[in-house]
Amino acid sequence: MKTSILTVAGIGGSLVSLLHAQSQSPDQLDAMVVEATVANKPSLTVPTPEISRADLEKTPGGVEVVDAERYLTGRASTVADTFALSAGVFAQPRFGSDEARLSIRGSGLQRTFHGRGIRVLQDGVPLNLADGGFDFQALDPLSASYINVWRGGNALAYGSSTLGGAIDYVSHTGLTSPGYSARLEAGSFGYLRARFASGFSEGSKDLYFSLSQQSQEGFRHHADQDNQRLFANFGWQIADHVETRVYLTSVVTDSELPGNLTKAELELDPRKAAPANITQDQKRDFELFRLASKTTVENGNSAVDFIAAWTYKDLDHPIFQVIDQKSNDGLLGVVFTNTDDLFEREQRFRAGLLFLRGETNAANYTNVGGHRTALLQKDEQTATNLEAFFESQLELGAGFTGVLGAAASRNERETRRVFGPTLANSSHDRTYDNLSPKIGVRWDADEEKTTQVYANVSGSYEPPSFSESGTAVVANEAQGATTFELGTRGAVGFARWDLSVYRAEIDDELLTVQLPPPAAIGATGTINADQTIHQGVELAGEVDLLGCAWEDNPAQRLVFRTAWTYGDYHFDKDPTYGDNQIAGLPEHLIRGELMWENESGWYAGPTFEWVPVESWIDHRNTFSADPYALLGFKFGRRVEEGISWFIEGKNLTDEGYAATTGVIENANGTDQRQFLPGDGRGVFAGIECRW
């Protein structure tokens, strides 16, 4: 379509010019001008990776653009696959599936399912439900062109004031991905993932859709998974400076839950499922439907984004009880951006207003063999959020740019017990108000901005989700923090780096800790800890060991890539826990690869994952998971058009290890059923055809 339109336009322009020339005398001839009409202008609603990367590099803090081409060189199934080389992003699957622990700077570190503490978006439109939670099955790396990551308080300009920041899955469109694509991945443990996608554009309209099926038997018993996902978007350039894009998401997911093991059980038989998970047929099944829209209106150097979304979710979740939830969540928002010079200096101003409201009918039943029987309780839950934010960047001179911003929030959580025991606080209304400021500076060491140094101080804030706010003993407060950050990123010759050092001083962190009186002695619950500290180092780097500069295009490279995430999360002079480490995450997570790559798209090399220290399962620091090291290997070929393929081996030494663990208050120095085994040795292969 593009070629034909350009050709016709060019021929038409040439003929008009030629006829005009023939009608004039030789000394009156004008210069012949050939004009071609571009069939499809760049999307206003979905920026290109280059535009996003330039935008993120203006941030005085830890950010990253994850190009899908990076993780599509191997299996692209779990968040660990997606963020394997992303420093600061702790991503570990629970049992080789979508369910995972996803944490940035220790956000939501108690969660190994239904994430919290990070704002997740699709093309700038939040995916989180109104109470702050999000589902991993609603994310599909295969339907994303690239993924933007803002670590910590650096996502304020995009409406996120959480400790963990934000992750934005940016979609393929009919403009950026015309034609057809089919991908098939298969491998150990009955793993199979098939995806078909296509993009179309004509005139001012474009359409893209991705339809996928994923299934696995799983490394462990009682770990079957079956998912069907549809992601689609339709864009319409209504005028030269106006575009609307509508998004459709449909997810049907069924997941068996193998549960946690003791360390002794893990060492003896890591494929085993917890006995209770089998007798109760524990699962997490749900259907999710989402309809969203984004309309962008540009006027000179100003742009306004109007966003809206509605999400319906039906959850069937047999665990110790059968949890049945039906929820409807709505979102409305507007974001304004302006890049006019101010006082003859470059500046960018961005401000927005978001309103979210969600209503959930939550019921608990007795679980008999995975089937619901007697109704135990029923609640009506409503979450309402009103959020406003702004961020202003201004060039200060001598390579310095100053950043000033703030986010203000009012959040309401309402629970009404309509059936069941009326315990204290079983019905409650809670309102949280907050203002989170930010100030920062960025220094560009050269005009090309190849080397940057930055620093910032930012506030963060997170009200409890319904999973935390149901505590019957103590009413929850919102979690707040002040984070100090210093870092640098850049490229010199054959080396590139991204380094951030941070310290977050947290008040009222939401943790499972010992309840104060009048609770029974030893009783625990998810309430607010007093003072805690999260501090660490995030380092990502890549070096061409053949010495070729990154701006060159050599015939081949030998590239060492690594991502080191160091996190020291501890209590701060707590009356009960002193300065103990907060359980849940290891202090060090190191991942990397050594990859030979050539100009024809071939690649081969080893991959590795290393946790060199033990990690506590309890806040009393009495029992821990062991260190581990994993070795893998992948090779294949990836091309823009035609057939791409890969073969990847994971955990080739068949290491028995805990990929992650549960979190409890006190293990009393004894082995507990809190360990989630990682997958054993596995081999996976994939083929993708684009035409």
N, C-alpha and C positions, 0 to 999 in steps of 0.2 A: 504494500500500500504506500509506504513512504517513497519508494523508488519511483513508482508510477506517477505519483502526484508531483514530485520534484521534477521529473522528466517533462511532464506535460506543461508545468508552469514555466520551465526553462525554455522549451520550444516555443510556447506562446509568447513569452517575453522577447525572444529573438525575432520572431516573425513581425511582431508589432514594431520593433525598432527598425527592422529592415524596410518595411513598407513606409515608415515615416522618413527614413533616409532617402528613399527613391523619390519622394514627393518634393525634395528640396534641391536647390542647385548645389554643385560641388563645394562652393565656398561658404555655404550655409550649413553644412552638415554638422549635427551635434554628435558628441561622443555616444557610441552605442552602449546602452546599459541593459544588462540581463538580470532580471530579478526572479528569484525562486521563492515560492511560498513554502515555509516549513510546515509540514503536515501536523506534527505534534510538538507543542511547546513543552518544556519541562514542567513537571507537576508542581503546583503551588502548595499542595497539602502534604506531599511526601518528598522531602529533600533528598538529593543524591548523597552518597557516602562522602564525597569530597566536601560538599557544603556542610554536612554534619560535623565532619572532622575539623574543619576550620572554625566552626561555631564552638565546639567543645574545647578547642585549644585556647579560647579566650577565657576559660574558667580558671581562676587562681586556686586550683585544687585538683584532687585525683579524679581523672576521667579516662574513658577509653572508648574507642569504636571497635567493636568486634565484627570483622567482615565474615560473612557466612562462608566464604571460600576457605577460611582457616579451619573450621571444624568439619566441613564437608569432605575433607581429605581422609576421614575415617568414619567410624560409626557415629551417627548424630542422633542419639536417643535420649540420654539423660542430661541434666544440667551440668553434671561433671564433665561430660563430653563437650558441651558448649563452652564452658568457662575454664577449661583445663589450663589455659595459658593466661588467665586474667588474674593479676596480682590483686589481693585484697578481697576477692570473691571466694568465700568458702562454700563449695558446692559438692555435696556427697549424697548419693542415692541411698535409700534405706535398704533396698534389696534388689538393686539393678533395674529399678523402674522409675517412673516419673516422680513418685513420692520421694521427697528428699529433704535434707537440711540445707537451706540457702541462707547465708548470713554474710553481711558486710560490716566490718568493724564491730562484730559481736552482736549485731541486731538480731532480735528474736532467737537467741541462741538455744533456747529450750525446745524450739519447735523442730520436729523431724517430719512434719506434715503440715498442709494448709498454712502456707508461709505468712509471716508477719514481720514488720519492721523495715520493709522495703516497699516503695511505691513502684508498681509494675504498670507499664503503659504499652499501648499499641499506637504508634504514630502520634504520640503526645496525648492520647486519650486514656485516662486511668482504667486499668482492669480490676483493681482492688474492689472488693465489695465495700459497702458503706462502713462496716465496723473495722476495716483495715486489712482483713484477711484476703488471701488470694490462693487459687488452685493451680498446681503445677500442670495439670492436664489441659488447662486453658492456654498453655504456651506451646508453640510448635516451632522449633528452630528451622525446620525445613521450609516454612512459609515466610521466613524473614530474609530480607536482603542483607541486613546488618543489624547489630544491636548496640545501642548507646548505653554506657554505664557511667553514672555519677556516684562516686563513693562519698558517703557521709553527707555533710551539710552542703555539698556542691550542687545539689539538685534543686535548690530553692527557687531558681528562675523557672522551674518546671512544675512548681506547686508542691514539692515534697519537702517536708521538714522533719522526716524521720531520721533516726540515728544512722540507718543503713544507706540512705540515699535513694536512688531510683535506677531502674532498668527499663529501657524503651526498645521494644521489638518493632523495627521499622519494616514495613511490608514491601514485598514486590508489588508492582502495578503492571497494568497492560502496557504502559509506556516504557518501563525499565526492563521488563521481561517478556517481550513478545515471543510468540511461538509456543512450542510445547516442550514439556519436560516430564520424564518418567524416571523414577528412582526406586531401586529395590535393594534392601539390606537384609541379610540373613546370617545366622551363625549359631553359636553354642546356646544351650539352654532353651532350645525351641524358639529362638528370637527371629521374628520376621516383621519387616516394616516396608510397606509399599506406598508410594506417593505418586499421584499424577497431577500435574499443574499445567495451566495454560494462561496466556495473556493475549489480549486483543486490543486494538485501538483503531479508531476510524474517526477522522475529523476531530471533534472536541470531546469525544467520549472514549473511555478505556475500561476494560474489565480484566480482572485477574482472579483465579480461584486455585485452591490447593485442596485436594481430597486425599486423605491418607488412612491407612489401616495398619495398626500395630498390634502384635500379639507376642506373648512369650510364655513358656512354661516356668521359667525362672531357675536360677541356680539352686534355690532352696525349695523345699516342699511347701505346698500351699502358697505358691507365689504366682499363680497364673494371672495374666493381665490381657485385657482385650480393649482396644480403643479405636474409635472412629472419629475423625476430625474433619470438619469442613471450614476453611477460611476463605473468604471471598471479599473483594472490594470493587466498587464501581465508581469511577471518577467522571465528572462532567465539568469541563471548562466553560462555564456559562458565558463568560466574557473574557477579554484579554487579561483582566486582573481579578477575576472571580472564579473560584473552583470549589465544587462540593464533592466529597468522597463519602460513600456509604459503606459500612463494614458489616459483614455477617459472619458470625461464628456459631458453629454447632458442634458440641462434644458429647459423645456417649462413651462412658468409661466404666469398666468393671475390673476391680483389682482385689485379689485375695491378699490377705495380710498374714505373713508367716510369724510375725511377732519377734520379741527379743529373747536372746539366750543368755545363760550364764557364761562366764569366760571358760569354765571347764567344758560346758557343752559345745562351745564354739571350737575349742581345740580338739575335741573328740569327733564331732560330726557337724561342721558348719552348714551342711545342707538341711539340717533338722529344722522343723518348725516348732514353736512353743506349743505344748499340749493344749492349753486353753484355746489357742487360736484355731485349732482343728476341731475340738469338741463344740466350740461356739460358732464355727464356720465364719470367722471374722473376715470382713470385707469392707471396702469403701467404694461404693458404686454411686455414680450420679450422672444426671443429664444436665447440660448447661446450654443455654441459648442466649446469644448476645447480639443486639442490633445497635450500631453506633454510627455517628456521622461527624464530619469535620468540614466546615466551610471556611475558606480563607479568602479574605478580601484585601487586595493590595492597593495602596495609593501613594505613589512615589516611594519614599523610604519608610513608609508606615504599613503595617499589616495587622489585621484583626482576624483571629481564629475563633469561630463559634463551634463549640463541641457539645455533643449530647450522646447519651448511651443508656440502654436499658438491658439488664441482665436477669434472666430467670434461671434458677438452679433448684433441682430436685435431688436431695441426698438421701440414700439408703445405706446406713452405716452400722452393721452389726459388730459391736465390740463387746465389752462387758455387759452393755445393754444395747438394744437396737435404737440408734439415733435416727430419727426421721425429721428432715428439715426441708421446707419449701420456702424459697426466698425470692423477693423481687427488689432489685436495686436500680435506682435511677440517678442520672448525672446530667447537670447542665453547667456550662462554663463558657467564659469568654477570656481571651488572652490578647493583649495589645503589645506590639513590638514596634519600636522606632529607632532608626539608625542615622537620623540627621546629625550633622556636626553641631556641637555645643561650644560656644566661645572659640570657634574655629579649631576645635579639637574633635577627634573621632569619639563617638559615644554610642552606646546601645542601652536602650531603656526597655524593660519588659515587665509587664504587670498583668495580673489575672485575678479572676474571681470564680470560684468553684462551689457548687451546691450539690451535695450527695445525700440521698435518703434511701434507706433500705428497711424492708419489713420482712421478718422471718417468723414462720410458724414452726416452733421447735417442740418435738414430742419425743419422749423416751419410753421404751417398752422393755419388758422382760425378754431376754434373749434365750431361746431354747433351740439349740442346734442351728443358729443362724436365722431363726424365724421369730417374728414378733408375736408376743402373746398379750399379757396384761399391760394396759396403759399405766405407766407409773407417774408421769407428770407431763404437763403441757404448758409451754410459755409462748407469749407473744412478745417478740423483741423488735425494737425500732431503733435504728441508728441514724442520726442526722448530723451533717457536717456543713459548716459554712466556712470557707477558707479564702483569704485574700493574700496576695503576695506581690512583691515588686523587687526588681534588681536593676541597678544602674551601673554601667561601666563607663569610665571616662578616662581618656588619654591624658596623662599628667606631664609627659615630656621625658626626654632622656631614656626612652624605652619603657617607662613605667605606665601602668594602667591601674587605676583604683576601682574598687568594686564596693558598693554599698547596697544592702538589701534587707528585707524583713518579710516574715510570714506571720499572719494573724489567723487564729482559728477559734471557732466555737463548736464544740462537739457535744452531742447529747446521746446518752445511752439509756434506753427505757426497757425494762423487763416487767411483764405482767404475768403472774402465775395464775392460769385459768383452771388448772386441774393438778391435784397432788398435794403433798405436804407443804404447808405455808410456814417454812422455816424463816428465821430472821433474815431480812434482806432478800428473800426469794423474789419479792417484787420491789423494784426500786427505780428511781429516776436520778440520773447523775449528769451534771453539766460541767464541762471543762473549758476553760478559756486560757489562751496562751498567745504570747508574742515572742517570736524567735528572730533575733537580729543577725546580721552577717556583715563583716567588713573584711576586705582583703586587698591584696596588691599583687600584680603580676609584672615581672620584668622580662622583656624580650631582649636577649643579649645581642641580636643582630636584626637587620631589617627583614630578613627572610623568616624570622621567628623560628629558626631551627633549634635554638636553645632557649629555654624558659626557666625562670625561677619564680616561685610563688609562695605566698603565705596567706593564711586567713584565720579568723576567729568566727565561729558560727554557733548559733543555738539550734537545738533539735528538740522535738516534742512528739510524744505518741500517747494518745489515750488508749486504754485497754480495749481489746476486742471482746466480744461476748464470751470467748473461751476463758478470759481472765476475769471479767467483771462479774462472774457468777458466784464469787466467793461469798459464803454465807456468814463468815465470822468477821471479816474486816473489809470495809468499803475500799475499793482501789482508788489510788490517785493516778494521775497521768505521769508518765515517765518523761523526764526532761534532762538535757545535758548541754554543756558548753564544750566545744571541741576546738583545739588549737592544732593547726596543720602547717607544715613546711615541706616544700618539695621542689622537684625539678624534672623536666622532661626534655628530650631533644634527640638530635642525631648528629654525629660527627664521623664522617668517613664511612667505615664499615660497621659502626656500632650505633644502636638506638637504645634508649632507656626511658623509664618512667618510675620515679621514686617519690614516695610520700611517707612522711613521718607524722604521726598524730597522737594526741592525748585527749580523751573525752572524760570529763568529770561529770558523773551521772547522779542525779537525784531520783529516788523512788523507782529504781529499775524493777521491772516486772519479773520476779523470780519465784520459784518454788522454794520457800524457806520455812523455818519453824514459826508457827503462829504464836503471837503473844497471848497472855491471859486476856479473857477468861477461857481460852481454848484449853482442851485437855493437854496434859504434859506430853510432849513429843508429837503433837498433831502438826501437820504441815499443810500448806496450800500456796497457790500462786497469788502472792500479794506484793507489796512494794518493799524491796530492800532499802536500806538507809542510804549510805554513800558507797558508790562503786567507781572503779577506774577502768576504762578501756583504753589501752595505748598499744601502738604497734608500728610496724614498718611494712610497706607494700612496695615491692620491687619487681618490675618486669623488664627484661632486656633481651636483645637479640644481636648476635655478632656473626658476621660472615668471616669464617676462619680462613677463607681464601684471600681475604683482604680487599674485596671488591666494594666500592662505595655504593650506598643505597640508591643514589641517583643514576647510577650506571645500569646497563642492561647486559650483563655478562652471559656467556654461554652456559655457565653453571655456577652454583654456589654451594657452600657447605655451611649451614646455618645452625648455630646453637641458640636455642630459645629457652628461657626459663621464667618462672613466676614464683616468687617467694612471698608468702604471707606469714608475718609474725604478729601474734596477738597476745598481749599480756592483759588478761581480764581478771580483776581481783576485787575483793571487798576492801574498803578503806576504813580501817580501825573499827570494824563492826563489833558491837558488844558480844555477839555470839560467834561470829566467824573470823574475827580478827582481820588479817590481811590475806586470808586464804584465796586460792584461785577459784574463780567461778567455773563450775563444771560445764562440760558440753562440747568444747572445742579444743583441739591440740594447740599448743603455743606456736608450732611451726608446721607449715604445709608447703612443700616444695614440689613443683611439677616442671617438666621440661621435655625437650626433644633435641636430638642432633640429626638434622635432615639434609641429605643431599638433594638438590633441586636443579633441574636444567630448564633451558628456555623452551623446550617442547612440552613442558608440563609434567615430566617424570619426577618422582620423588621417592626416597627410601631412607629409613633410619630408625633408630631406637627411640622409645619414649620411656619416661620414668615418673614415678610418684614416690615421695619420701616424707614420712612423718618420723623424725628422729627422736622424739620424746614421748613419754607416756602422757595420757590425757585422763583427767579425773572424771569419774561418773557421778561424784557427789560433792556438795559444797563443803563438807567437812574434810575433804581430801584424804579419805581413808582407803579408797580402792580405785584402780585405774585400768585403762586399756593400754596394751603394749605398743611400742614403736613398731613400724613396719616399713618395708621398701618394696615397690612393685616395678617390674620391668616389662615393657611391651615393644612391639615393632610393627611398623606399617610401611607399605609401599604401594605405589599405584601411579596413575596418570590422571591429571585433571585438565580439561580443555574447555574453551568457551562454547564451542559447538561440536556436536558429534558425541562420541562415547567416552565417558570417564569411568574409572573403576578403582577399587582399592581392595587390599587384603590387610587386615589388622589383627595382631595377636595381643591379648591383654593378660596381665598377670602370668607371664610365661613360666615363672618359677613356681606357680601354684601355691603362693603364700596364703596361709590362713591368717586372717586379720579382721579387726572390727573397722568397717568403713566409717561408722559413727556409733554413738551410744545414746541411750536415754539419759535423763538428768534427774537425780533424786537429791534429797536434802542430806541424808546420812546413810551410808552403807555399813557403818559400824565395822569397817575393816574386813567384811566378808563378801564373798562372791554373790552377785545379784543378777537377776534376769534383766539386764540393761544393755546387752551387747547386740549389735546388728552386723552380722558377718558380711564382708564384701564378697563379690563373685570370685570363684576359682578361675583356673586357666580357661581361657576362651578364645576362639578364633571366629572372626567376622569378615564378611566380604560384601561388597556392594558394587552395583553398576548403575550408571545414570546416563540417559540419552537425552540430549537437547537438540531440537531441530525447529 
